[in-house]
Amino acid sequence: MAAKPISADTPQAQQAKKEILLIFDFDNTIIDKNTDSEIIKAQNLYGKCLSGKRYLKNDLGWAETMSLALADLHQNNISQKDIDKIIEDIPLTPGFETVFEFIRQNQEKCECIMLSHSNR
């Protein structure tokens, strides 16, 4: 059975036209810090969040750790707005503004994917 050709106006066809694939991690790649550590530091939560300790002891996988971490933040009255502000204040890794400018100028050619340790 032959595969059906992809119509030129489908999202798959538009995707196939991309010439450049860019794959990024966020922490310590796009931004010059680790967001988890920066949130804990900014909110003075050292010792108050158990999720990180359990992850470091290999008690939990990353997804479970993040669920607990979000629960920890909620219990400590840390809002999404608080988190957004902390992340917005973290500087980009040197050179990434140039990368983003390249992507803006070539967005019709670029496909960008976020690949993260948390995706495992």
N, CA, C and O atoms as a Tinker XYZ file with bonds, in Angstrom:
   480  protein
     1  N      0.843000   -1.167000    0.000000    73     2
     2  CA     0.000000    0.000000    0.000000    64     1     3
     3  C      0.898000    1.243000    0.000000    63     2     4     5
     4  O      1.755000    1.398000    0.871000    81     3
     5  N      0.700000    2.096000   -0.953000    73     3     6
     6  CA     1.504000    3.315000   -1.077000    64     5     7
     7  C      1.000000    4.374000   -0.106000    63     6     8     9
     8  O     -0.198000    4.470000    0.163000    81     7
     9  N      1.928000    5.164000    0.413000    73     7    10
    10  CA     1.557000    6.259000    1.310000    64     9    11
    11  C      0.879000    7.360000    0.518000    63    10    12    13
    12  O      1.249000    7.639000   -0.622000    81    11
    13  N     -0.115000    7.980000    1.128000    73    11    14
    14  CA    -0.800000    9.091000    0.478000    64    13    15
    15  C      0.105000   10.310000    0.499000    63    14    16    17
    16  O      0.769000   10.564000    1.504000    81    15
    17  N      0.147000   11.073000   -0.590000    73    15    18
    18  CA     0.930000   12.315000   -0.574000    64    17    19
    19  C      0.290000   13.310000    0.391000    63    18    20    21
    20  O     -0.926000   13.310000    0.586000    81    19
    21  N      1.110000   14.141000    0.978000    73    19    22
    22  CA     0.622000   15.157000    1.908000    64    21    23
    23  C      0.193000   16.381000    1.111000    63    22    24    25
    24  O      0.953000   16.900000    0.294000    81    23
    25  N     -1.030000   16.835000    1.357000    73    23    26
    26  CA    -1.532000   18.036000    0.706000    64    25    27
    27  C     -0.690000   19.234000    1.141000    63    26    28    29
    28  O     -0.266000   19.309000    2.294000    81    27
    29  N     -0.450000   20.159000    0.232000    73    27    30
    30  CA     0.424000   21.309000    0.488000    64    29    31
    31  C     -0.109000   22.247000    1.564000    63    30    32    33
    32  O      0.655000   23.032000    2.126000    81    31
    33  N     -1.409000   22.180000    1.862000    73    31    34
    34  CA    -1.957000   23.119000    2.840000    64    33    35
    35  C     -2.157000   22.502000    4.228000    63    34    36    37
    36  O     -2.773000   23.128000    5.090000    81    35
    37  N     -1.657000   21.307000    4.455000    73    35    38
    38  CA    -1.781000   20.689000    5.776000    64    37    39
    39  C     -0.626000   21.115000    6.682000    63    38    40    41
    40  O      0.430000   21.520000    6.196000    81    39
    41  N     -0.823000   21.024000    7.988000    73    39    42
    42  CA     0.282000   21.342000    8.908000    64    41    43
    43  C      1.510000   20.462000    8.666000    63    42    44    45
    44  O      2.642000   20.921000    8.819000    81    43
    45  N      1.290000   19.192000    8.287000    73    43    46
    46  CA     2.419000   18.302000    8.011000    64    45    47
    47  C      3.241000   18.801000    6.837000    63    46    48    49
    48  O      4.470000   18.727000    6.862000    81    47
    49  N      2.578000   19.308000    5.811000    73    47    50
    50  CA     3.295000   19.819000    4.642000    64    49    51
    51  C      4.063000   21.080000    5.004000    63    50    52    53
    52  O      5.206000   21.259000    4.582000    81    51
    53  N      3.441000   21.946000    5.780000    73    51    54
    54  CA     4.131000   23.160000    6.211000    64    53    55
    55  C      5.362000   22.799000    7.034000    63    54    56    57
    56  O      6.414000   23.422000    6.898000    81    55
    57  N      5.224000   21.795000    7.883000    73    55    58
    58  CA     6.333000   21.334000    8.707000    64    57    59
    59  C      7.454000   20.781000    7.837000    63    58    60    61
    60  O      8.630000   21.015000    8.116000    81    59
    61  N      7.102000   20.057000    6.797000    73    59    62
    62  CA     8.100000   19.437000    5.931000    64    61    63
    63  C      8.937000   20.480000    5.197000    63    62    64    65
    64  O     10.045000   20.174000    4.757000    81    63
    65  N      8.433000   21.699000    5.056000    73    63    66
    66  CA     9.151000   22.752000    4.346000    64    65    67
    67  C     10.245000   23.404000    5.184000    63    66    68    69
    68  O     11.071000   24.142000    4.648000    81    67
    69  N     10.264000   23.148000    6.472000    73    67    70
    70  CA    11.268000   23.753000    7.346000    64    69    71
    71  C     12.637000   23.187000    6.992000    63    70    72    73
    72  O     12.799000   21.975000    6.850000    81    71
    73  N     13.609000   24.062000    6.852000    73    71    74
    74  CA    14.960000   23.656000    6.468000    64    73    75
    75  C     15.889000   23.490000    7.658000    63    74    76    77
    76  O     16.891000   22.780000    7.576000    81    75
    77  N     15.558000   24.145000    8.765000    73    75    78
    78  CA    16.469000   24.181000    9.911000    64    77    79
    79  C     15.734000   23.673000   11.146000    63    78    80    81
    80  O     14.674000   24.185000   11.507000    81    79
    81  N     16.308000   22.668000   11.784000    73    79    82
    82  CA    15.761000   22.151000   13.030000    64    81    83
    83  C     16.665000   22.602000   14.167000    63    82    84    85
    84  O     17.860000   22.310000   14.178000    81    83
    85  N     16.083000   23.317000   15.122000    73    83    86
    86  CA    16.819000   23.792000   16.294000    64    85    87
    87  C     16.238000   23.111000   17.525000    63    86    88    89
    88  O     15.034000   23.184000   17.771000    81    87
    89  N     17.087000   22.457000   18.288000    73    87    90
    90  CA    16.653000   21.745000   19.485000    64    89    91
    91  C     17.364000   22.365000   20.685000    63    90    92    93
    92  O     18.590000   22.470000   20.712000    81    91
    93  N     16.576000   22.771000   21.672000    73    91    94
    94  CA    17.133000   23.450000   22.834000    64    93    95
    95  C     16.658000   22.815000   24.126000    63    94    96    97
    96  O     15.559000   22.266000   24.203000    81    95
    97  N     17.501000   22.898000   25.131000    73    95    98
    98  CA    17.107000   22.706000   26.515000    64    97    99
    99  C     16.905000   24.119000   27.061000    63    98   100   101
   100  O     17.387000   25.076000   26.454000    81    99
   101  N     16.227000   24.274000   28.156000    73    99   102
   102  CA    15.969000   25.608000   28.689000    64   101   103
   103  C     16.999000   26.004000   29.746000    63   102   104   105
   104  O     17.784000   26.930000   29.543000    81   103
   105  N     16.989000   25.295000   30.875000    73   103   106
   106  CA    17.903000   25.627000   31.972000    64   105   107
   107  C     19.353000   25.397000   31.573000    63   106   108   109
   108  O     19.702000   24.368000   30.993000    81   107
   109  N     20.189000   26.378000   31.896000    73   107   110
   110  CA    21.628000   26.312000   31.617000    64   109   111
   111  C     21.955000   26.182000   30.131000    63   110   112   113
   112  O     23.077000   25.828000   29.770000    81   111
   113  N     20.989000   26.464000   29.280000    73   111   114
   114  CA    21.214000   26.487000   27.834000    64   113   115
   115  C     20.679000   27.806000   27.288000    63   114   116   117
   116  O     21.458000   28.672000   26.889000    81   115
   117  N     19.366000   27.968000   27.266000    73   115   118
   118  CA    18.789000   29.234000   26.815000    64   117   119
   119  C     18.992000   30.301000   27.889000    63   118   120   121
   120  O     19.421000   31.419000   27.601000    81   119
   121  N     18.681000   29.940000   29.114000    73   119   122
   122  CA    18.963000   30.861000   30.218000    64   121   123
   123  C     20.207000   30.382000   30.947000    63   122   124   125
   124  O     20.560000   29.204000   30.904000    81   123
   125  N     20.858000   31.312000   31.610000    73   123   126
   126  CA    22.173000   31.040000   32.191000    64   125   127
   127  C     22.105000   30.522000   33.628000    63   126   128   129
   128  O     23.077000   30.639000   34.374000    81   127
   129  N     20.982000   29.959000   34.012000    73   127   130
   130  CA    20.786000   29.437000   35.372000    64   129   131
   131  C     19.849000   28.238000   35.313000    63   130   132   133
   132  O     19.372000   27.855000   34.245000    81   131
   133  N     19.597000   27.656000   36.481000    73   131   134
   134  CA    18.622000   26.585000   36.628000    64   133   135
   135  C     17.376000   27.189000   37.273000    63   134   136   137
   136  O     17.453000   27.728000   38.377000    81   135
   137  N     16.235000   27.105000   36.600000    73   135   138
   138  CA    15.023000   27.758000   37.105000    64   137   139
   139  C     14.608000   27.227000   38.472000    63   138   140   141
   140  O     14.195000   27.999000   39.337000    81   139
   141  N     14.713000   25.917000   38.673000    73   139   142
   142  CA    14.315000   25.345000   39.964000    64   141   143
   143  C     15.092000   25.998000   41.102000    63   142   144   145
   144  O     14.509000   26.452000   42.086000    81   143
   145  N     16.408000   26.040000   40.954000    73   143   146
   146  CA    17.264000   26.619000   41.997000    64   145   147
   147  C     16.969000   28.097000   42.205000    63   146   148   149
   148  O     16.952000   28.579000   43.337000    81   147
   149  N     16.738000   28.812000   41.117000    73   147   150
   150  CA    16.484000   30.254000   41.220000    64   149   151
   151  C     15.158000   30.548000   41.920000    63   150   152   153
   152  O     15.059000   31.513000   42.678000    81   151
   153  N     14.147000   29.728000   41.672000    73   151   154
   154  CA    12.852000   29.920000   42.338000    64   153   155
   155  C     12.999000   29.646000   43.833000    63   154   156   157
   156  O     12.509000   30.413000   44.662000    81   155
   157  N     13.670000   28.559000   44.169000    73   155   158
   158  CA    13.877000   28.213000   45.582000    64   157   159
   159  C     14.676000   29.307000   46.282000    63   158   160   161
   160  O     14.348000   29.711000   47.398000    81   159
   161  N     15.736000   29.787000   45.612000    73   159   162
   162  CA    16.571000   30.838000   46.203000    64   161   163
   163  C     15.786000   32.147000   46.365000    63   162   164   165
   164  O     15.830000   32.770000   47.426000    81   163
   165  N     15.075000   32.557000   45.322000    73   163   166
   166  CA    14.352000   33.831000   45.353000    64   165   167
   167  C     13.243000   33.837000   46.404000    63   166   168   169
   168  O     12.938000   34.877000   46.987000    81   167
   169  N     12.649000   32.686000   46.638000    73   167   170
   170  CA    11.545000   32.607000   47.592000    64   169   171
   171  C     11.989000   32.094000   48.968000    63   170   172   173
   172  O     11.161000   31.823000   49.837000    81   171
   173  N     13.302000   31.967000   49.148000    73   171   174
   174  CA    13.864000   31.502000   50.421000    64   173   175
   175  C     13.216000   30.191000   50.877000    63   174   176   177
   176  O     12.750000   30.072000   52.010000    81   175
   177  N     13.199000   29.214000   49.969000    73   175   178
   178  CA    12.544000   27.937000   50.247000    64   177   179
   179  C     13.522000   26.800000   50.531000    63   178   180   181
   180  O     13.115000   25.639000   50.576000    81   179
   181  N     14.789000   27.109000   50.721000    73   179   182
   182  CA    15.744000   26.047000   51.033000    64   181   183
   183  C     15.274000   25.293000   52.271000    63   182   184   185
   184  O     14.945000   25.897000   53.291000    81   183
   185  N     15.246000   23.977000   52.169000    73   183   186
   186  CA    14.830000   23.142000   53.290000    64   185   187
   187  C     13.330000   23.014000   53.451000    63   186   188   189
   188  O     12.867000   22.199000   54.249000    81   187
   189  N     12.554000   23.805000   52.711000    73   187   190
   190  CA    11.099000   23.752000   52.833000    64   189   191
   191  C     10.460000   22.880000   51.758000    63   190   192   193
   192  O      9.298000   22.493000   51.880000    81   191
   193  N     11.212000   22.571000   50.708000    73   191   194
   194  CA    10.682000   21.774000   49.605000    64   193   195
   195  C     11.308000   20.380000   49.657000    63   194   196   197
   196  O     12.516000   20.224000   49.484000    81   195
   197  N     10.486000   19.394000   49.893000    73   195   198
   198  CA    10.985000   18.025000   50.031000    64   197   199
   199  C     11.210000   17.334000   48.698000    63   198   200   201
   200  O     11.983000   16.379000   48.619000    81   199
   201  N     10.546000   17.803000   47.648000    73   199   202
   202  CA    10.606000   17.115000   46.360000    64   201   203
   203  C     12.028000   16.996000   45.834000    63   202   204   205
   204  O     12.407000   15.936000   45.336000    81   203
   205  N     12.819000   18.048000   45.932000    73   203   206
   206  CA    14.188000   18.020000   45.424000    64   205   207
   207  C     15.056000   17.028000   46.161000    63   206   208   209
   208  O     15.881000   16.347000   45.551000    81   207
   209  N     14.881000   16.938000   47.470000    73   207   210
   210  CA    15.664000   15.991000   48.263000    64   209   211
   211  C     15.350000   14.557000   47.857000    63   210   212   213
   212  O     16.258000   13.735000   47.733000    81   211
   213  N     14.087000   14.254000   47.652000    73   211   214
   214  CA    13.699000   12.893000   47.257000    64   213   215
   215  C     14.222000   12.570000   45.865000    63   214   216   217
   216  O     14.634000   11.439000   45.608000    81   215
   217  N     14.212000   13.552000   44.961000    73   215   218
   218  CA    14.734000   13.319000   43.612000    64   217   219
   219  C     16.226000   13.015000   43.671000    63   218   220   221
   220  O     16.699000   12.088000   43.014000    81   219
   221  N     16.965000   13.788000   44.451000    73   219   222
   222  CA    18.408000   13.579000   44.551000    64   221   223
   223  C     18.746000   12.215000   45.141000    63   222   224   225
   224  O     19.804000   11.660000   44.844000    81   223
   225  N     17.868000   11.672000   45.968000    73   223   226
   226  CA    18.094000   10.343000   46.537000    64   225   227
   227  C     17.602000    9.243000   45.589000    63   226   228   229
   228  O     17.590000    8.069000   45.957000    81   227
   229  N     17.197000    9.618000   44.375000    73   227   230
   230  CA    16.653000    8.682000   43.389000    64   229   231
   231  C     15.386000    8.000000   43.877000    63   230   232   233
   232  O     15.074000    6.880000   43.473000    81   231
   233  N     14.674000    8.675000   44.736000    73   231   234
   234  CA    13.400000    8.188000   45.241000    64   233   235
   235  C     12.299000    8.339000   44.198000    63   234   236   237
   236  O     11.368000    7.536000   44.135000    81   235
   237  N     12.423000    9.385000   43.380000    73   235   238
   238  CA    11.375000    9.756000   42.434000    64   237   239
   239  C     11.943000    9.996000   41.045000    63   238   240   241
   240  O     13.123000   10.309000   40.886000    81   239
   241  N     11.093000    9.845000   40.049000    73   239   242
   242  CA    11.446000   10.264000   38.701000    64   241   243
   243  C     11.228000   11.760000   38.568000    63   242   244   245
   244  O     10.697000   12.408000   39.470000    81   243
   245  N     11.644000   12.299000   37.431000    73   243   246
   246  CA    11.562000   13.747000   37.239000    64   245   247
   247  C     10.123000   14.255000   37.213000    63   246   248   249
   248  O      9.828000   15.290000   37.811000    81   247
   249  N      9.227000   13.551000   36.535000    73   247   250
   250  CA     7.833000   14.008000   36.451000    64   249   251
   251  C      7.191000   14.042000   37.837000    63   250   252   253
   252  O      6.495000   14.999000   38.177000    81   251
   253  N      7.424000   12.996000   38.638000    73   251   254
   254  CA     6.880000   12.969000   39.993000    64   253   255
   255  C      7.488000   14.090000   40.839000    63   254   256   257
   256  O      6.801000   14.724000   41.640000    81   255
   257  N      8.786000   14.318000   40.644000    73   255   258
   258  CA     9.461000   15.388000   41.382000    64   257   259
   259  C      8.836000   16.733000   41.052000    63   258   260   261
   260  O      8.588000   17.539000   41.949000    81   259
   261  N      8.577000   16.984000   39.771000    73   259   262
   262  CA     7.998000   18.266000   39.373000    64   261   263
   263  C      6.584000   18.431000   39.918000    63   262   264   265
   264  O      6.202000   19.533000   40.313000    81   263
   265  N      5.806000   17.358000   39.946000    73   263   266
   266  CA     4.462000   17.442000   40.534000    64   265   267
   267  C      4.545000   17.830000   42.003000    63   266   268   269
   268  O      3.803000   18.693000   42.472000    81   267
   269  N      5.459000   17.180000   42.727000    73   267   270
   270  CA     5.639000   17.515000   44.142000    64   269   271
   271  C      6.196000   18.925000   44.320000    63   270   272   273
   272  O      5.807000   19.641000   45.242000    81   271
   273  N      7.108000   19.317000   43.433000    73   271   274
   274  CA     7.688000   20.659000   43.528000    64   273   275
   275  C      6.609000   21.725000   43.348000    63   274   276   277
   276  O      6.592000   22.724000   44.067000    81   275
   277  N      5.713000   21.511000   42.393000    73   275   278
   278  CA     4.623000   22.472000   42.193000    64   277   279
   279  C      3.706000   22.505000   43.407000    63   278   280   281
   280  O      3.229000   23.569000   43.802000    81   279
   281  N      3.461000   21.337000   44.000000    73   279   282
   282  CA     2.659000   21.291000   45.224000    64   281   283
   283  C      3.378000   22.030000   46.353000    63   282   284   285
   284  O      2.749000   22.757000   47.122000    81   283
   285  N      4.706000   21.840000   46.451000    73   283   286
   286  CA     5.502000   22.564000   47.453000    64   285   287
   287  C      5.359000   24.072000   47.269000    63   286   288   289
   288  O      5.160000   24.805000   48.238000    81   287
   289  N      5.460000   24.529000   46.026000    73   287   290
   290  CA     5.346000   25.963000   45.753000    64   289   291
   291  C      3.964000   26.476000   46.145000    63   290   292   293
   292  O      3.830000   27.542000   46.745000    81   291
   293  N      2.943000   25.702000   45.798000    73   291   294
   294  CA     1.571000   26.089000   46.144000    64   293   295
   295  C      1.400000   26.186000   47.664000    63   294   296   297
   296  O      0.800000   27.135000   48.170000    81   295
   297  N      1.933000   25.193000   48.385000    73   295   298
   298  CA     1.824000   25.207000   49.851000    64   297   299
   299  C      2.545000   26.406000   50.463000    63   298   300   301
   300  O      2.185000   26.868000   51.546000    81   299
   301  N      3.553000   26.898000   49.774000    73   299   302
   302  CA     4.306000   28.058000   50.261000    64   301   303
   303  C      3.808000   29.366000   49.649000    63   302   304   305
   304  O      4.487000   30.391000   49.704000    81   303
   305  N      2.595000   29.312000   49.059000    73   303   306
   306  CA     1.931000   30.497000   48.491000    64   305   307
   307  C      2.734000   31.182000   47.394000    63   306   308   309
   308  O      2.709000   32.407000   47.277000    81   307
   309  N      3.442000   30.401000   46.595000    73   307   310
   310  CA     4.177000   30.937000   45.451000    64   309   311
   311  C      3.251000   30.837000   44.241000    63   310   312   313
   312  O      2.827000   29.742000   43.869000    81   311
   313  N      2.940000   31.963000   43.636000    73   311   314
   314  CA     1.996000   31.991000   42.513000    64   313   315
   315  C      2.717000   31.839000   41.173000    63   314   316   317
   316  O      3.940000   31.953000   41.089000    81   315
   317  N      1.933000   31.582000   40.140000    73   315   318
   318  CA     2.479000   31.530000   38.783000    64   317   319
   319  C      3.118000   32.868000   38.435000    63   318   320   321
   320  O      4.158000   32.915000   37.778000    81   319
   321  N      2.497000   33.948000   38.875000    73   319   322
   322  CA     3.039000   35.288000   38.619000    64   321   323
   323  C      4.413000   35.447000   39.274000    63   322   324   325
   324  O      5.319000   36.027000   38.676000    81   323
   325  N      4.572000   34.936000   40.495000    73   323   326
   326  CA     5.873000   34.974000   41.181000    64   325   327
   327  C      6.926000   34.212000   40.382000    63   326   328   329
   328  O      8.047000   34.683000   40.192000    81   327
   329  N      6.543000   33.031000   39.921000    73   327   330
   330  CA     7.468000   32.186000   39.151000    64   329   331
   331  C      7.846000   32.871000   37.845000    63   330   332   333
   332  O      9.021000   32.916000   37.478000    81   331
   333  N      6.843000   33.408000   37.141000    73   331   334
   334  CA     7.116000   34.096000   35.869000    64   333   335
   335  C      8.103000   35.241000   36.061000    63   334   336   337
   336  O      9.021000   35.412000   35.258000    81   335
   337  N      7.920000   36.020000   37.115000    73   335   338
   338  CA     8.803000   37.162000   37.375000    64   337   339
   339  C     10.236000   36.695000   37.621000    63   338   340   341
   340  O     11.181000   37.293000   37.106000    81   339
   341  N     10.396000   35.645000   38.395000    73   339   342
   342  CA    11.736000   35.114000   38.675000    64   341   343
   343  C     12.401000   34.664000   37.379000    63   342   344   345
   344  O     13.560000   34.993000   37.125000    81   343
   345  N     11.667000   33.914000   36.562000    73   343   346
   346  CA    12.234000   33.397000   35.311000    64   345   347
   347  C     12.553000   34.536000   34.350000    63   346   348   349
   348  O     13.590000   34.509000   33.687000    81   347
   349  N     11.677000   35.538000   34.264000    73   347   350
   350  CA    11.929000   36.679000   33.375000    64   349   351
   351  C     13.193000   37.436000   33.753000    63   350   352   353
   352  O     13.837000   38.039000   32.894000    81   351
   353  N     13.547000   37.409000   35.022000    73   351   354
   354  CA    14.739000   38.128000   35.488000    64   353   355
   355  C     16.040000   37.343000   35.306000    63   354   356   357
   356  O     17.124000   37.891000   35.509000    81   355
   357  N     15.944000   36.079000   34.930000    73   355   358
   358  CA    17.154000   35.276000   34.708000    64   357   359
   359  C     17.736000   35.664000   33.348000    63   358   360   361
   360  O     17.013000   35.670000   32.351000    81   359
   361  N     19.015000   35.982000   33.293000    73   359   362
   362  CA    19.597000   36.395000   32.009000    64   361   363
   363  C     19.699000   35.233000   31.020000    63   362   364   365
   364  O     19.835000   34.069000   31.396000    81   363
   365  N     19.628000   35.601000   29.749000    73   363   366
   366  CA    19.892000   34.617000   28.702000    64   365   367
   367  C     21.360000   34.225000   28.758000    63   366   368   369
   368  O     22.212000   35.005000   29.184000    81   367
   369  N     21.637000   33.019000   28.326000    73   367   370
   370  CA    23.020000   32.598000   28.163000    64   369   371
   371  C     23.643000   33.493000   27.093000    63   370   372   373
   372  O     23.003000   33.775000   26.079000    81   371
   373  N     24.886000   33.946000   27.304000    73   371   374
   374  CA    25.519000   34.810000   26.299000    64   373   375
   375  C     25.425000   34.210000   24.891000    63   374   376   377
   376  O     25.731000   33.038000   24.671000    81   375
   377  N     24.994000   35.047000   23.954000    73   375   378
   378  CA    24.865000   34.629000   22.561000    64   377   379
   379  C     23.455000   34.230000   22.159000    63   378   380   381
   380  O     23.162000   34.130000   20.967000    81   379
   381  N     22.570000   33.999000   23.133000    73   379   382
   382  CA    21.237000   33.526000   22.769000    64   381   383
   383  C     20.349000   34.606000   22.184000    63   382   384   385
   384  O     19.416000   34.285000   21.448000    81   383
   385  N     20.599000   35.868000   22.480000    73   383   386
   386  CA    19.824000   36.920000   21.825000    64   385   387
   387  C     20.085000   36.867000   20.322000    63   386   388   389
   388  O     19.174000   37.097000   19.526000    81   387
   389  N     21.314000   36.568000   19.931000    73   387   390
   390  CA    21.661000   36.417000   18.513000    64   389   391
   391  C     20.930000   35.219000   17.911000    63   390   392   393
   392  O     20.441000   35.289000   16.783000    81   391
   393  N     20.856000   34.129000   18.658000    73   391   394
   394  CA    20.128000   32.938000   18.188000    64   393   395
   395  C     18.660000   33.289000   17.979000    63   394   396   397
   396  O     18.081000   32.946000   16.948000    81   395
   397  N     18.053000   33.971000   18.950000    73   395   398
   398  CA    16.642000   34.339000   18.825000    64   397   399
   399  C     16.408000   35.297000   17.662000    63   398   400   401
   400  O     15.388000   35.202000   16.980000    81   399
   401  N     17.326000   36.202000   17.433000    73   399   402
   402  CA    17.196000   37.118000   16.298000    64   401   403
   403  C     17.255000   36.339000   14.988000    63   402   404   405
   404  O     16.497000   36.623000   14.061000    81   403
   405  N     18.149000   35.361000   14.910000    73   403   406
   406  CA    18.230000   34.504000   13.723000    64   405   407
   407  C     16.898000   33.783000   13.497000    63   406   408   409
   408  O     16.403000   33.724000   12.372000    81   407
   409  N     16.328000   33.242000   14.562000    73   407   410
   410  CA    15.052000   32.532000   14.448000    64   409   411
   411  C     13.958000   33.490000   13.986000    63   410   412   413
   412  O     13.168000   33.145000   13.107000    81   411
   413  N     13.902000   34.692000   14.567000    73   411   414
   414  CA    12.890000   35.681000   14.151000    64   413   415
   415  C     13.020000   36.010000   12.662000    63   414   416   417
   416  O     12.020000   36.105000   11.951000    81   415
   417  N     14.256000   36.182000   12.199000    73   415   418
   418  CA    14.485000   36.546000   10.799000    64   417   419
   419  C     14.253000   35.379000    9.842000    63   418   420   421
   420  O     14.053000   35.594000    8.646000    81   419
   421  N     14.276000   34.161000   10.346000    73   419   422
   422  CA    14.159000   32.976000    9.498000    64   421   423
   423  C     13.049000   32.047000    9.964000    63   422   424   425
   424  O     13.133000   30.833000    9.773000    81   423
   425  N     12.016000   32.606000   10.570000    73   423   426
   426  CA    11.005000   31.750000   11.181000    64   425   427
   427  C     10.292000   30.829000   10.197000    63   426   428   429
   428  O      9.815000   29.763000   10.587000    81   427
   429  N     10.213000   31.219000    8.936000    73   427   430
   430  CA     9.569000   30.338000    7.958000    64   429   431
   431  C     10.428000   29.117000    7.641000    63   430   432   433
   432  O      9.922000   28.126000    7.114000    81   431
   433  N     11.711000   29.178000    7.953000    73   431   434
   434  CA    12.634000   28.071000    7.689000    64   433   435
   435  C     12.928000   27.232000    8.926000    63   434   436   437
   436  O     13.437000   26.117000    8.812000    81   435
   437  N     12.612000   27.760000   10.108000    73   435   438
   438  CA    13.058000   27.135000   11.361000    64   437   439
   439  C     11.943000   26.389000   12.081000    63   438   440   441
   440  O     10.823000   26.882000   12.213000    81   439
   441  N     12.272000   25.213000   12.533000    73   439   442
   442  CA    11.432000   24.457000   13.457000    64   441   443
   443  C     12.201000   24.391000   14.771000    63   442   444   445
   444  O     13.357000   23.970000   14.792000    81   443
   445  N     11.573000   24.801000   15.855000    73   443   446
   446  CA    12.238000   24.809000   17.162000    64   445   447
   447  C     11.557000   23.811000   18.087000    63   446   448   449
   448  O     10.330000   23.742000   18.160000    81   447
   449  N     12.368000   23.051000   18.781000    73   447   450
   450  CA    11.874000   22.051000   19.722000    64   449   451
   451  C     12.573000   22.262000   21.058000    63   450   452   453
   452  O     13.785000   22.472000   21.113000    81   451
   453  N     11.800000   22.206000   22.123000    73   451   454
   454  CA    12.375000   22.224000   23.472000    64   453   455
   455  C     12.524000   20.775000   23.909000    63   454   456   457
   456  O     11.545000   20.031000   23.968000    81   455
   457  N     13.722000   20.390000   24.206000    73   455   458
   458  CA    14.020000   19.050000   24.697000    64   457   459
   459  C     14.559000   19.234000   26.098000    63   458   460   461
   460  O     15.476000   20.025000   26.318000    81   459
   461  N     13.999000   18.515000   27.039000    73   459   462
   462  CA    14.361000   18.784000   28.425000    64   461   463
   463  C     14.606000   17.506000   29.193000    63   462   464   465
   464  O     14.080000   16.444000   28.860000    81   463
   465  N     15.404000   17.629000   30.210000    73   463   466
   466  CA    15.638000   16.532000   31.143000    64   465   467
   467  C     14.303000   16.043000   31.708000    63   466   468   469
   468  O     14.150000   14.862000   32.022000    81   467
   469  N     13.354000   16.945000   31.832000    73   467   470
   470  CA    12.059000   16.580000   32.408000    64   469   471
   471  C     11.207000   15.749000   31.453000    63   470   472   473
   472  O     10.158000   15.241000   31.849000    81   471
   473  N     11.638000   15.604000   30.208000    73   471   474
   474  CA    10.871000   14.825000   29.239000    64   473   475
   475  C     11.164000   13.332000   29.292000    63   474   476   477
   476  O     10.567000   12.557000   28.545000    81   475
   477  N     12.070000   12.925000   30.160000    73   475   478
   478  CA    12.415000   11.501000   30.140000    64   477   479
   479  C     11.403000   10.654000   30.835000    63   478   480
   480  O     11.559000    9.434000   30.900000    81   479
